[in-house]
Amino acid sequence: MKYIFAVLALSAMAFSACSQKEDITSPLVGQAINATFSVGGAQTRVNTLDEYANKWEDGDMIKAKVTGGGKTTESVLTATVSVSEGGSSITSWSHHKNFVWQDNGKHKVYVSYPSDYPCDESGKWTLPLEQNTLKGLKGADFIDGKYEGGPYSYIQIQAGHRLALVTVTYEIGTADFAEGTTLDNPVVKSPYAKFSSGADGKVIGTIGSGVVEVKAYKHKDANKFSAIIVPGKINVDSEFLSFSVEGKNYVSKLKRGMDTDFKGGTCYTYSLKVGKNKVELTQIKVDDFPGGWTTEEDLNNWSK
């Protein structure tokens, strides 16, 4: 079990006017919130797929919502990554006037990443379906976390990956196809297209929004494809994968004995064998969502 820490090193804001009753007014009121955004369970932040699962990338952006003092404010914090003299990575975050303690009372601090993850006015998130590039795959990952409590000089926001990753290793039969024949247009079915963030850290699929087709990312250096889907159930004998070989379309269904109720923060790995008249899908393993896949090579090594 790993725990990744990235300190939100925010510059302090000007102190609010002093209260005449200093014994009941926290000096933190009006001050920037100093927080650590941590993701546990062999998981790192969405876009950091670094081998050691402990680095943020320069320019990463987190959306933060603070509710307190009778109002709610939103802000986007941008990471700046530098390297210390000892070679360690140091992450600091941009200042924003809205990311502050509003009063002495209870606050709710909600953080999500990526900051531009599609969300409608009702608070429903929409799964990006165009995941056929590495950037698109990373951008479909969703992390959130929250803190509830009064002002403190330092808080820790525990977050986690909320969706499920599907990775398929495929083999095209040389008895039926010429060597070097490729698998094209891979698609993975997601139980839902929309979801909301639950109080227990789990996402809730929006009824009536699925099942939807996700264009999967085809790995460049391995016979694999991957996609991120919303947790939920896909029935046995229902279509799960589709793809084409030499212009012919194929489908593969979930079979009895396979996991059909997909969980958040989990990766599902499969083996797919393709012949001209037969497709065989086998579930290989179910594991924690991977940490440490900045590059294609990292992702391939993890899913071996």
NORPE-V496385 format. One record per residue. N is the residue number from 1. RES is the residue in one small letter. PHI is phi in radians with two decimals (999 if undefined). PSI is psi as a letter, one per 20 degrees, with the letter a starting at -180 (none if undefined). D_FIRST is the distance of its C-alpha to the first C-alpha in Angstrom with 2 decimals. Layout:
n:N res:RES phi:PHI psi:PSI d_first:D_FIRST
n:N res:RES phi:PHI psi:PSI d_first:D_FIRST
This chain:
n:1 res:m phi:999 psi:p d_first:0.00
n:2 res:k phi:-1.86 psi:q d_first:3.78
n:3 res:y phi:-2.29 psi:p d_first:6.81
n:4 res:i phi:-1.82 psi:p d_first:10.01
n:5 res:f phi:-2.16 psi:p d_first:13.30
n:6 res:a phi:-2.34 psi:o d_first:16.76
n:7 res:v phi:-1.35 psi:p d_first:19.58
n:8 res:l phi:-1.43 psi:n d_first:22.41
n:9 res:a phi:-1.45 psi:n d_first:25.11
n:10 res:l phi:-1.78 psi:p d_first:28.11
n:11 res:s phi:-1.18 psi:q d_first:31.61
n:12 res:a phi:-1.25 psi:q d_first:33.27
n:13 res:m phi:-1.66 psi:r d_first:35.97
n:14 res:a phi:-1.13 psi:q d_first:39.32
n:15 res:f phi:-1.14 psi:q d_first:39.53
n:16 res:s phi:-1.27 psi:r d_first:41.12
n:17 res:a phi:-1.02 psi:p d_first:44.46
n:18 res:c phi:-1.21 psi:p d_first:44.41
n:19 res:s phi:-1.44 psi:q d_first:45.11
n:20 res:q phi:-1.18 psi:h d_first:47.99
n:21 res:k phi:-1.85 psi:m d_first:45.74
n:22 res:e phi:-1.17 psi:i d_first:43.17
n:23 res:d phi:-1.30 psi:i d_first:41.81
n:24 res:i phi:-2.05 psi:i d_first:40.43
n:25 res:t phi:-1.86 psi:o d_first:39.56
n:26 res:s phi:-1.22 psi:p d_first:36.24
n:27 res:p phi:-1.17 psi:i d_first:36.66
n:28 res:l phi:-1.44 psi:i d_first:33.57
n:29 res:v phi:-1.04 psi:p d_first:35.59
n:30 res:g phi:1.51 psi:i d_first:36.22
n:31 res:q phi:-1.62 psi:q d_first:33.61
n:32 res:a phi:-1.07 psi:q d_first:30.79
n:33 res:i phi:-1.40 psi:p d_first:27.43
n:34 res:n phi:-1.75 psi:o d_first:24.98
n:35 res:a phi:-2.39 psi:q d_first:21.43
n:36 res:t phi:-1.93 psi:p d_first:17.88
n:37 res:f phi:-1.79 psi:o d_first:16.35
n:38 res:s phi:-2.07 psi:q d_first:12.54
n:39 res:v phi:-2.24 psi:o d_first:10.38
n:40 res:g phi:-1.84 psi:r d_first:6.83
n:41 res:g phi:1.41 psi:l d_first:4.97
n:42 res:a phi:1.02 psi:k d_first:5.41
n:43 res:q phi:-2.23 psi:q d_first:8.63
n:44 res:t phi:-2.13 psi:a d_first:11.28
n:45 res:r phi:-1.18 psi:r d_first:14.71
n:46 res:v phi:-0.87 psi:g d_first:17.09
n:47 res:n phi:-1.56 psi:i d_first:19.22
n:48 res:t phi:-1.60 psi:o d_first:17.01
n:49 res:l phi:-1.96 psi:k d_first:16.20
n:50 res:d phi:-1.22 psi:q d_first:16.17
n:51 res:e phi:-0.95 psi:h d_first:15.10
n:52 res:y phi:-1.70 psi:i d_first:12.75
n:53 res:a phi:0.96 psi:l d_first:11.62
n:54 res:n phi:-2.44 psi:k d_first:12.93
n:55 res:k phi:-2.22 psi:p d_first:16.51
n:56 res:w phi:-1.65 psi:q d_first:18.79
n:57 res:e phi:-1.84 psi:q d_first:22.07
n:58 res:d phi:-1.01 psi:p d_first:25.46
n:59 res:g phi:1.66 psi:i d_first:27.05
n:60 res:d phi:-1.01 psi:q d_first:24.06
n:61 res:m phi:-2.25 psi:p d_first:25.24
n:62 res:i phi:-2.00 psi:p d_first:23.73
n:63 res:k phi:-1.62 psi:p d_first:25.95
n:64 res:a phi:-2.17 psi:p d_first:26.08
n:65 res:k phi:-2.13 psi:p d_first:28.17
n:66 res:v phi:-2.04 psi:p d_first:29.29
n:67 res:t phi:-2.02 psi:p d_first:31.31
n:68 res:g phi:-3.13 psi:q d_first:33.25
n:69 res:g phi:1.11 psi:k d_first:36.83
n:70 res:g phi:1.41 psi:j d_first:38.15
n:71 res:k phi:-2.56 psi:r d_first:37.02
n:72 res:t phi:-2.16 psi:p d_first:34.21
n:73 res:t phi:-2.15 psi:q d_first:33.68
n:74 res:e phi:-2.18 psi:q d_first:31.68
n:75 res:s phi:-2.70 psi:r d_first:30.75
n:76 res:v phi:-2.10 psi:p d_first:29.03
n:77 res:l phi:-1.87 psi:p d_first:27.21
n:78 res:t phi:-1.93 psi:p d_first:27.19
n:79 res:a phi:-1.45 psi:q d_first:24.96
n:80 res:t phi:-2.12 psi:p d_first:26.68
n:81 res:v phi:-1.90 psi:p d_first:24.77
n:82 res:s phi:-2.25 psi:r d_first:26.40
n:83 res:v phi:-2.09 psi:p d_first:25.78
n:84 res:s phi:-1.30 psi:r d_first:26.45
n:85 res:e phi:-1.07 psi:h d_first:28.82
n:86 res:g phi:-1.46 psi:i d_first:26.01
n:87 res:g phi:1.64 psi:j d_first:24.56
n:88 res:s phi:-1.38 psi:q d_first:21.61
n:89 res:s phi:-1.45 psi:p d_first:21.17
n:90 res:i phi:-2.08 psi:p d_first:22.40
n:91 res:t phi:-1.96 psi:p d_first:22.23
n:92 res:s phi:-2.16 psi:r d_first:24.87
n:93 res:w phi:-2.15 psi:q d_first:25.99
n:94 res:s phi:-1.09 psi:q d_first:29.50
n:95 res:h phi:-1.41 psi:q d_first:31.44
n:96 res:h phi:-2.48 psi:p d_first:32.62
n:97 res:k phi:-1.11 psi:h d_first:35.17
n:98 res:n phi:-1.53 psi:i d_first:33.62
n:99 res:f phi:-1.60 psi:m d_first:30.20
n:100 res:v phi:-2.43 psi:r d_first:31.62
n:101 res:w phi:-1.34 psi:p d_first:31.94
n:102 res:q phi:-1.48 psi:h d_first:35.01
n:103 res:d phi:-2.75 psi:a d_first:36.10
n:104 res:n phi:-1.40 psi:i d_first:35.16
n:105 res:g phi:-1.40 psi:a d_first:34.03
n:106 res:k phi:-1.19 psi:p d_first:30.87
n:107 res:h phi:-2.09 psi:q d_first:29.24
n:108 res:k phi:-2.06 psi:p d_first:26.99
n:109 res:v phi:-1.99 psi:o d_first:25.01
n:110 res:y phi:-2.05 psi:p d_first:23.68
n:111 res:v phi:-2.17 psi:p d_first:22.02
n:112 res:s phi:-2.40 psi:q d_first:21.73
n:113 res:y phi:-2.57 psi:p d_first:21.19
n:114 res:p phi:-1.19 psi:q d_first:23.16
n:115 res:s phi:-1.18 psi:h d_first:25.99
n:116 res:d phi:-1.79 psi:k d_first:28.51
n:117 res:y phi:-1.07 psi:p d_first:26.85
n:118 res:p phi:-1.03 psi:p d_first:29.95
n:119 res:c phi:-2.51 psi:p d_first:30.62
n:120 res:d phi:-1.57 psi:a d_first:34.00
n:121 res:e phi:-1.16 psi:h d_first:35.97
n:122 res:s phi:-1.48 psi:i d_first:34.77
n:123 res:g phi:1.54 psi:j d_first:31.10
n:124 res:k phi:-1.56 psi:p d_first:30.26
n:125 res:w phi:-1.52 psi:q d_first:28.04
n:126 res:t phi:-2.01 psi:p d_first:29.35
n:127 res:l phi:-1.15 psi:p d_first:27.30
n:128 res:p phi:-1.13 psi:p d_first:28.62
n:129 res:l phi:-1.67 psi:i d_first:30.22
n:130 res:e phi:-1.60 psi:n d_first:31.08
n:131 res:q phi:-1.91 psi:k d_first:27.91
n:132 res:n phi:-1.50 psi:j d_first:29.91
n:133 res:t phi:-2.21 psi:r d_first:29.01
n:134 res:l phi:-1.10 psi:h d_first:25.74
n:135 res:k phi:-1.10 psi:g d_first:26.38
n:136 res:g phi:-1.16 psi:h d_first:27.07
n:137 res:l phi:-1.13 psi:g d_first:23.90
n:138 res:k phi:-1.08 psi:g d_first:21.76
n:139 res:g phi:-1.22 psi:i d_first:24.01
n:140 res:a phi:-1.49 psi:i d_first:23.52
n:141 res:d phi:-1.13 psi:q d_first:19.80
n:142 res:f phi:-2.40 psi:p d_first:19.59
n:143 res:i phi:-2.16 psi:p d_first:17.31
n:144 res:d phi:-2.56 psi:r d_first:18.53
n:145 res:g phi:-2.85 psi:r d_first:17.91
n:146 res:k phi:-2.57 psi:q d_first:20.35
n:147 res:y phi:-2.31 psi:p d_first:21.51
n:148 res:e phi:-2.29 psi:p d_first:24.44
n:149 res:g phi:2.81 psi:a d_first:26.36
n:150 res:g phi:-1.43 psi:r d_first:28.98
n:151 res:p phi:-1.14 psi:p d_first:29.26
n:152 res:y phi:-2.37 psi:q d_first:27.18
n:153 res:s phi:-1.17 psi:h d_first:27.26
n:154 res:y phi:-2.70 psi:p d_first:23.53
n:155 res:i phi:-2.28 psi:q d_first:21.16
n:156 res:q phi:-1.99 psi:p d_first:17.52
n:157 res:i phi:-1.81 psi:o d_first:17.21
n:158 res:q phi:-1.45 psi:p d_first:13.98
n:159 res:a phi:-2.20 psi:r d_first:14.07
n:160 res:g phi:-2.92 psi:r d_first:12.70
n:161 res:h phi:-1.19 psi:p d_first:14.08
n:162 res:r phi:-1.89 psi:i d_first:16.83
n:163 res:l phi:-1.88 psi:a d_first:18.50
n:164 res:a phi:-2.04 psi:q d_first:18.10
n:165 res:l phi:-1.88 psi:p d_first:18.41
n:166 res:v phi:-1.97 psi:p d_first:20.94
n:167 res:t phi:-2.20 psi:p d_first:21.47
n:168 res:v phi:-2.13 psi:p d_first:24.59
n:169 res:t phi:-1.69 psi:p d_first:25.81
n:170 res:y phi:-2.04 psi:q d_first:29.58
n:171 res:e phi:-2.34 psi:p d_first:32.44
n:172 res:i phi:-1.74 psi:p d_first:36.06
n:173 res:g phi:-1.07 psi:p d_first:38.52
n:174 res:t phi:-1.31 psi:i d_first:40.91
n:175 res:a phi:-1.28 psi:h d_first:43.54
n:176 res:d phi:-1.86 psi:h d_first:43.91
n:177 res:f phi:-2.27 psi:q d_first:43.07
n:178 res:a phi:-1.18 psi:q d_first:43.97
n:179 res:e phi:-1.05 psi:p d_first:41.44
n:180 res:g phi:1.61 psi:i d_first:39.58
n:181 res:t phi:-1.09 psi:p d_first:39.92
n:182 res:t phi:-1.83 psi:q d_first:37.27
n:183 res:l phi:-1.70 psi:p d_first:35.43
n:184 res:d phi:-2.17 psi:q d_first:36.08
n:185 res:n phi:0.91 psi:l d_first:35.29
n:186 res:p phi:-1.19 psi:p d_first:32.08
n:187 res:v phi:-2.34 psi:p d_first:31.37
n:188 res:v phi:-2.08 psi:p d_first:28.62
n:189 res:k phi:-1.46 psi:p d_first:29.50
n:190 res:s phi:-1.87 psi:p d_first:27.51
n:191 res:p phi:-1.03 psi:h d_first:28.22
n:192 res:y phi:-2.48 psi:q d_first:29.00
n:193 res:a phi:-1.69 psi:h d_first:30.13
n:194 res:k phi:-2.17 psi:q d_first:29.42
n:195 res:f phi:-2.74 psi:r d_first:26.87
n:196 res:s phi:-2.15 psi:q d_first:26.39
n:197 res:s phi:-1.58 psi:p d_first:23.46
n:198 res:g phi:-1.48 psi:r d_first:23.22
n:199 res:a phi:-1.17 psi:h d_first:22.89
n:200 res:d phi:-1.60 psi:j d_first:19.81
n:201 res:g phi:1.53 psi:i d_first:17.80
n:202 res:k phi:-1.80 psi:q d_first:18.97
n:203 res:v phi:-1.54 psi:q d_first:21.72
n:204 res:i phi:-2.07 psi:o d_first:25.07
n:205 res:g phi:-1.15 psi:q d_first:27.11
n:206 res:t phi:-1.44 psi:o d_first:30.67
n:207 res:i phi:-1.01 psi:p d_first:33.18
n:208 res:g phi:1.56 psi:j d_first:35.80
n:209 res:s phi:-1.80 psi:j d_first:33.80
n:210 res:g phi:-2.55 psi:a d_first:32.84
n:211 res:v phi:-1.36 psi:q d_first:32.55
n:212 res:v phi:-2.23 psi:q d_first:32.51
n:213 res:e phi:-1.64 psi:p d_first:32.41
n:214 res:v phi:-1.92 psi:p d_first:29.80
n:215 res:k phi:-1.27 psi:o d_first:30.97
n:216 res:a phi:-1.43 psi:q d_first:28.17
n:217 res:y phi:-1.49 psi:p d_first:27.33
n:218 res:k phi:-1.62 psi:o d_first:28.83
n:219 res:h phi:-1.09 psi:q d_first:27.05
n:220 res:k phi:-1.41 psi:h d_first:29.57
n:221 res:d phi:-1.92 psi:j d_first:28.52
n:222 res:a phi:-2.79 psi:q d_first:27.62
n:223 res:n phi:-1.42 psi:m d_first:29.02
n:224 res:k phi:-2.51 psi:q d_first:26.33
n:225 res:f phi:-2.48 psi:q d_first:26.18
n:226 res:s phi:-2.41 psi:q d_first:23.51
n:227 res:a phi:-2.67 psi:q d_first:23.76
n:228 res:i phi:-1.85 psi:p d_first:21.87
n:229 res:i phi:-2.23 psi:r d_first:23.28
n:230 res:v phi:-1.39 psi:p d_first:23.42
n:231 res:p phi:-0.99 psi:q d_first:21.89
n:232 res:g phi:2.73 psi:a d_first:24.74
n:233 res:k phi:-1.85 psi:p d_first:26.86
n:234 res:i phi:-2.06 psi:p d_first:29.01
n:235 res:n phi:-1.15 psi:q d_first:31.59
n:236 res:v phi:-1.01 psi:q d_first:32.10
n:237 res:d phi:1.21 psi:j d_first:34.75
n:238 res:s phi:-1.63 psi:q d_first:34.19
n:239 res:e phi:-1.09 psi:p d_first:34.02
n:240 res:f phi:-2.06 psi:g d_first:30.50
n:241 res:l phi:-2.19 psi:q d_first:31.15
n:242 res:s phi:-2.51 psi:q d_first:34.29
n:243 res:f phi:-2.95 psi:r d_first:35.41
n:244 res:s phi:-2.33 psi:q d_first:38.55
n:245 res:v phi:-2.37 psi:p d_first:39.82
n:246 res:e phi:0.89 psi:k d_first:43.22
n:247 res:g phi:1.48 psi:i d_first:43.97
n:248 res:k phi:-1.64 psi:p d_first:43.42
n:249 res:n phi:-1.54 psi:p d_first:40.96
n:250 res:y phi:-2.25 psi:q d_first:38.55
n:251 res:v phi:-2.32 psi:q d_first:36.29
n:252 res:s phi:-2.36 psi:p d_first:33.63
n:253 res:k phi:-1.97 psi:q d_first:32.82
n:254 res:l phi:-1.27 psi:p d_first:30.05
n:255 res:k phi:-1.92 psi:r d_first:31.13
n:256 res:r phi:-1.05 psi:q d_first:30.86
n:257 res:g phi:1.69 psi:i d_first:27.82
n:258 res:m phi:-1.58 psi:q d_first:25.60
n:259 res:d phi:-1.20 psi:p d_first:23.20
n:260 res:t phi:-2.01 psi:i d_first:25.47
n:261 res:d phi:-1.86 psi:n d_first:23.63
n:262 res:f phi:-1.34 psi:p d_first:21.08
n:263 res:k phi:-1.86 psi:q d_first:18.08
n:264 res:g phi:-1.24 psi:q d_first:16.58
n:265 res:g phi:1.20 psi:k d_first:13.20
n:266 res:t phi:-2.29 psi:q d_first:13.83
n:267 res:c phi:-2.00 psi:p d_first:15.39
n:268 res:y phi:-2.00 psi:p d_first:18.41
n:269 res:t phi:-1.97 psi:p d_first:19.88
n:270 res:y phi:-2.28 psi:q d_first:23.56
n:271 res:s phi:-1.98 psi:p d_first:26.38
n:272 res:l phi:-2.20 psi:p d_first:29.75
n:273 res:k phi:-1.94 psi:p d_first:33.05
n:274 res:v phi:-2.12 psi:p d_first:36.12
n:275 res:g phi:-2.07 psi:r d_first:39.76
n:276 res:k phi:-1.06 psi:h d_first:42.89
n:277 res:n phi:-2.13 psi:j d_first:43.25
n:278 res:k phi:-2.64 psi:p d_first:39.87
n:279 res:v phi:-2.21 psi:p d_first:36.27
n:280 res:e phi:-2.16 psi:o d_first:33.56
n:281 res:l phi:-1.93 psi:p d_first:30.03
n:282 res:t phi:-2.24 psi:p d_first:27.36
n:283 res:q phi:-1.40 psi:p d_first:23.82
n:284 res:i phi:-1.70 psi:g d_first:21.54
n:285 res:k phi:-2.79 psi:q d_first:17.98
n:286 res:v phi:-2.20 psi:p d_first:15.86
n:287 res:d phi:-2.52 psi:r d_first:12.21
n:288 res:d phi:-1.06 psi:q d_first:9.74
n:289 res:f phi:-0.96 psi:p d_first:11.60
n:290 res:p phi:-1.22 psi:q d_first:11.33
n:291 res:g phi:-1.83 psi:q d_first:10.52
n:292 res:g phi:1.57 psi:l d_first:13.16
n:293 res:w phi:-2.32 psi:m d_first:16.42
n:294 res:t phi:-1.16 psi:h d_first:19.09
n:295 res:t phi:-1.99 psi:r d_first:21.64
n:296 res:e phi:-1.02 psi:g d_first:23.00
n:297 res:e phi:-1.07 psi:g d_first:22.18
n:298 res:d phi:-1.07 psi:g d_first:18.44
n:299 res:l phi:-1.12 psi:g d_first:18.49
n:300 res:n phi:-1.13 psi:g d_first:20.71
n:301 res:n phi:-1.13 psi:h d_first:18.69
n:302 res:w phi:-1.13 psi:h d_first:15.51
n:303 res:s phi:-1.57 psi:j d_first:17.69
n:304 res:k phi:-1.20 psi:none d_first:19.52
